[in-house]
């Protein structure tokens, strides 16, 4: 990953800000099925869900530490709109019901990341999948695993 200089100090570029061609060179050896992404087929429910969760968790990971009232309102509106336009009707309806019980916690980045993790775990339980340890959201979605496997 490219580094940028910031006042004489080198910092890594944000993972989500890395251009696709640089990222794809680092991922070439990590792909499970190199042909899967080259077929150009529409996503199935599993792929759509995986990509959607990646997007939502990444938004939560990069949410401001101290968001303004406008940022908090925008995020709550985004999550509610996302639940209305999600292509899987059953998933959309479940998310809408869940939002009535547990509205997005947008007070700060940590609370929002934890809220997103708990929402995802609720879905995992419904689907019979393992739950994720929410104490590790920053490691998974922001900083990378402590073993260095993301470097």
Protein Blocks (a to p, Z undefined) as FASTA:
>chain_A
ZZddeehiacdddfklpcfklmmmmmmmmpmblmlmmnopacdfklmmmmmmmmmmmmmm
mpcfbdcfklmmmmmmmmmmmmmmpmblklmmmmmmmmmmmgcdfkbmklmmmmmmmmmm
mmmmmnopacddfklmmmmmmnopfklpmZZ
